Amino acid sequence: MRFLQENARWLATGLLLAFGSSFGQTYFISLFAGEIRVHYGLTDGQWGGIYTIATVASAALLIGFGGRADTMRLSRLAVIVAAFFALAAVLMAVGQAVWTLLLAVFLLRFCGQGMMTHMKMTAMARWFVATRGRAMSITNLGHPMGEAILPVVAIAVISLVGWRATWGVAAAVIAFALIPALILLLAQDRAPKGSNGGQGAPGLYGKHWTRAEVLGHPLFYAFVPLLLTPGFIGTVVFFHAVHVGEVKGWSLSQMAPSYATYALASVTTGLLAGWAVDRFGPPRLLPFVLLPMAAGMALIGPAEAPWQWAAALALVGVTQGCAAALAGTLLPTLFGTNHLGSVRSIATALMVFATAIGPGITGWFIDQGVTYPEQGMAQALWCVALSAAFIPVMRWTLRLQREGAPVSERPF
């Protein structure tokens, strides 16, 4: 409680950025998929193609623009991003041509899933050092809060005023609630208690790594599969939920409670993972993060009842909660915080890219006759193999931290 009281302003900023990103997340945009396809005369494949193109483009821009988190004050950058976020919602509300739809989705994905999340994670990593894991896990709660609240509200508003007016309401919320709240919270520019006096925390070898130095070190590439896998599987398991129901003979009403189990598991384990990161250090979690997801994906294939689907999603949620805490702490721990915005933009772009290609790849296999439940076992084996591979990566990372080994050292 003392930690929450002393850092309320800063934790609230992170929580608000995470919650605000919801308007650009897949689960929110997908609520309007049916109306969008009808209005623009798009097939499922055409709509999926637009979504993939827009998301990949947003990931590409994030690599170049994400470094602004190092050079621009958050009080200014957050407001600029939120303003374009509101513009994207307006385009969804009034756009008539397919190109305006593509632009709107691009801005939603870039500002929401991309920059809002990127700014939150960068700020928390820079503001907090000894309690970084705790701060990450608390502010990450903004994501399940959005998942629990916004779909219910959006569906109700769509039934009252229609899908286009609902996007107008979203634009108004961003412009007249989110932006003023960010201005108020960020009006006090100081390093929160427990941060490091605003001086930044160095990484390996006692230095702050630039993006070029990080990309030149083999350790970063060892982490890439961990950056890609939770986003890839976490996206497609929800994207193909209707397909799974059709294969299994379950109704959506029977599957609906599974989202609550997922959110509960993600929140609970996210908080526990935040404590574990602060206590043991992020590298020690590497071999264990993907194991719950492996168990969940292996369960989908033989599942015969909706409660088993709920159990599978809960296991996926365990990994997602742990991965969120780990993703927010690993890079600043190893590479420092002074260039974190530039470094993290690469990692965030990779995660966004994974969410973009996941539905397309798994959808292609479905079209070839391989159902998603059948694909689940392959994804489970992938997670197990990665967990085993991360044992030497963990040892290598700990050795670098402990001994200051030469940059060229490799794990094998």
N, C-alpha and C positions, 0 to 999 in steps of 0.2 A: 504494500500500500504506500509505503514511503517513496519507493521508486516511482510509482504512478503519480503521486502528488508533486514530487519535485520536477518531473519531466512531462507534466500533463500537456503543456502547449506543444511540445515537439512530438510526442506520441500521437496527439490528436491530428497533427499535420500529416503524419505518415498514414494514419488510419483513414483520413479523408481522401488522400491521394489514391489509396488502394480501393476504397469504396467508389470513388468517382470514376475509376478506370472501367467500371462495370458497363458503362454505356458503349464501350468499344470492344467488349469481350464477346466471344462466339456465342455463349449461352443467351445473351441478351439480343444480339442481332438476329439469331436464328428464330426468335419468336415471331419475326415479321416475314420469314422466308416464303410462306404460302402467298401472302398478299403481294409481295414483291414479284414473285414469278408470274402471277396472274396479271398484274398491272403492266409489267414490261414485256409480257409474252415470252418468258424465258422457260426453257426446260430445266430439269434438275441439274443436268450436266453444265448447261450454260451459266446458271447461277453459281454453281460450284466453281466454274472456271473464273468468273469475275471475282469471286471471293478469294480464290487462291492468288490471282494476279495482284489484287489490291494488297493482300497480306505480305506477299513476297516483296513488293515495291516498298511497303512500309518498313520492312526489315532492312532493306538496302539503305533507305534514307536514314534510319536510326544509327547506322554505323557512322555516318558523317556528322549527323546533328547531335548525337548523344553526348559528344564531348563538351557541348555547351554547359553541361552540368558542372564542369570544372571551372569555366571561365565566366559564367553569368550567375548573379545572385538568384537563389531559388525564389525569392519573393517576386522577381521579375519574370524568370523563366516559367514558373508555374502558371502565372496569369496569362502569358502569351500562349502557352500550349492549351490552356483551358478555353481561351477565346476561339482558337481554331477548332477546338472540340465542339463548341457550341455552333460554329459555322457548319461543321459536318452534319450535325443533327438538323439544322435548317435545310441543308441540301436534301437530306432524306425526306423532309416534309414537303418540299416544293418542287424538287427536280422532276423533269418529265422525260429526258433522254437517257439512254443507257450510259452515255459517257458521264453524265452527272451522277448516276448511281455508282459507277466505278470510282469517281473522285470522292464521293461521300464515304464509301466503304474504306477507301484508302486512308482518308483523314481520321475516320473513326478508329481504325486499327492502329494507325501511327500515334495518334494522340492518346488513345485509351490504353489498349494493351501494351503499346510500346512506351511512350514517353512518361505517362503518369506512373506506371509501374517502375520504370527506370529511375525517375526522379525520387520516388519513395525509397527504393532500395539504396540508392547512392547516398541520399541524405541520412538515412538511419545508420549506414555503415560509417559515415564520416563523423556524425555527431556522437556516436557511442563506441566505446572501446571494450572495457571490461564487461559491460552489460549488453554488448551488441546482439548476441543471440536472443536475449530476452526482448530487446526492443524490436527486433525483426519479427519474432513470433507474435507479439502483441499487435503490431501494426498490420501484419498479414491477415488479421481477423477481418479487415475491411473487405477482403475478397469473399469469404463465405457469407458475410453480412449482405453483400450485394446479391449473391446467389439466392439467399433466402427471402429477401424482401422484394427486389425489383421485378422478377418475373411475375409474381402474384399481382403487384400493382400495375404493371404494364398490361397484362391480360385484361384486368378490370377496366383500365382506361381505354384500351382498344375497343372493348365491347360498348363503351359509352360514346366515344367520339371518333373512332376509326383509327386506322394505323398511321396515316399521315399526321393527323393532329396529335397523336401520341408522341411522334418525334418532335413536334413543335413544343410539347410540354417538356420533353427531355432537354431541348435547347434552352428553354426558360429556366429549368432547374440548374443547368450548368452556369448560365449567365447571371442569374439573380440569387443563387444560393451557394453554389460551389465556389465561384470566383470571389464574392465578398468574404466568405469564410476563410479562404486561403489568404486574402489580403490581411484580414484581422489576425490570423494566427502567425503570419510571417512578418508582422509589423515590428516585432521585437527580434532584432537580429543579434543573437548571441549564441555561444556554445552552451548546450544544456549541461547540467551537473552530471559528472561521470563521463564526459566526453574525452577530453585531453586538452582542455583549454583552447580548443579550436586550432591546435597546431598540426593535427593530423597524426596518424599512427603509421609508422613505417612497416614494411613487410620483410621478406627474406633479405638477408645481408644488411639489415638496418637501413634500407633505402626505399624510396617511392618509385615504383617502376612506371616507365612510360608505356604507351600502347605498343610501340615498336619493340621495346625490350620484352614485353610479355609475349608478343607474337613470335619472338625469336627464341623463346625458351620452350623446350619440349614438354615441360610439365603442363603448360596450358592445354596442349593438344590431347594429353592424357585425360583431361577433364571434359573434353567435348562430348563424348557419348553420354555423360551424366547430364550435361546441359540439354541434350536433345531428347533423351528417352522419356522422362516424365511428361514433358509437353506433348510429345507425339502420342503416347498411349493415353494420357489423360484427356486429350482432345477427342480422339477417335472413339473411345469407349462411350462417350456421351453422344457424339455425332451419329453413331450407328445404333443408338438405343432402340429406335423404332424398328429397325431391321432385326435386331435381336429378338424383340417381342414377336415379330412376324414369324421368325424361325422357330421360336419356342412355343408359340401359341398363347402368349400372355397379352393381356390388355394393358394400355398405358396406365389405367387407374391402379392395376395390380403392381406395376413397376414404380409408381410415383413415390412411395415411401422410401425407396432406395436412395433418393437424393438427400433425404434427411440423415440417413446413416452415413453417407459419404461426407456431408458437411460436419457432422458430429465427430467422426473419426479424424478428419483433416484438422479441425480446430484443436481437439484434445492433443493429438500427437504433435501438432505444430508448437504448442506451448511447451510440451515436454522436451521436444527437440531443441527449442531455444535454450532451456536450462542445460541440456546435455552439451550443447555447443560451447556455452560459457564455462562449463565444468571440465570437459575433456578436450576441447578444441575441435574444429570442424573436420580435420583430416581423419580422425578416428571413426567418424560415422560413415565414411565412404563405402566400405564393403557391405553395409547393412541396409542402406536406404532403399534399394530396389527389391529386396527380398519380399516384403509384403505385397508389392505390386505383382511380382511373379506368382505368388500364391493366388491372388485375385484373378489374374488372367487365366491361370490354369483351371480355375473353378468354373469359368463361364461356359466352356465346352460341355462338360457333363451335367451342368445345372438343369434340373427338371422342375424347379418351383421358383416363384418370384423371390422368396426369402433368400435363396441362394444367390440370386442376382444382387440383392441388397448386401449380402455378405461380401460378394466380390467387389462391389463398389466401395464398401467400407475399407477393405484391404488396399484398394487403389488410393483411397483417401489418406490412409496412414502414410504411404510413400509420398503423396503430394504435400502433406503437412511437413514431413521431415525434409523433403527436397527444397521447400520454400525457405526454411530456416537455414539450410546448408548453402543454398544459392546466394543468400544475402550476406553470408559471413566468410565464405571460403576465399573469394577473390581479395577482399580488403585485408584479410589475415596474411595472405601470402605475398601480395603485391603492393600493399600500402594504400593510402587514401587520397594523396594529393592529386593523382591523375585517374581517380577511380571512375569518374564519369566517362572518360574516353575508353578506359579498359572495359568497363561493364557494358558499354554500348555494343561491343562485339558479342559478349555473352547473351545479352538480351535479344539481339538480332538473331542469334542462332536459335534461341528458344522460340521466338516468333516464327522463324522459318520452319521449325519442326511442326508447329501448329498449322502451318499453311499446307505443307505437303502430306501430312498424315491422312486427312480425309481422302485426298486424291489417290494415294497409293493403296490404301485399304479398300477404297471403293472400286478400284480397278480389279483387285482380286475377287471382290464380290461379283463383279460382272463376269469374271471368268469361271464362276461357279464355286468359289471357295468362300463359304459363309464367314461372317466375322467371329462367331463362336469357334469355328475351326481354326481361324487365324490366332485365336487367343493363346493356344498352346505354344505356337512359335514365338509369340511375344513374351510368354513366360520364360521360355528357354533362353531367350536373348537377355532378359533381366538377370537370370541366374548366372549366365556366362559373364556378364559385366561385373556382377558382384564378386565373382572369383578373380577377375582381372584387376579389380580395385584393391585387392590385398597387397600386391607388390607396389601399386601406386601409393597406397597409404604409407607403407614402410619407407618408400622413397621420399615422400613429402616430409615425413617426420624426421628423416635423416638430414634433409636439407635444412629444416628448421633448427635442428639440434647442433649440427656440425658446420654449417655454412659450406657445404660441399660445392665444388666448381659447377658452373652453369652447364657444362657439357655432360655432367654425370647423368646416366640413364638408369632405369630401375632394374634392368636385367644384366 
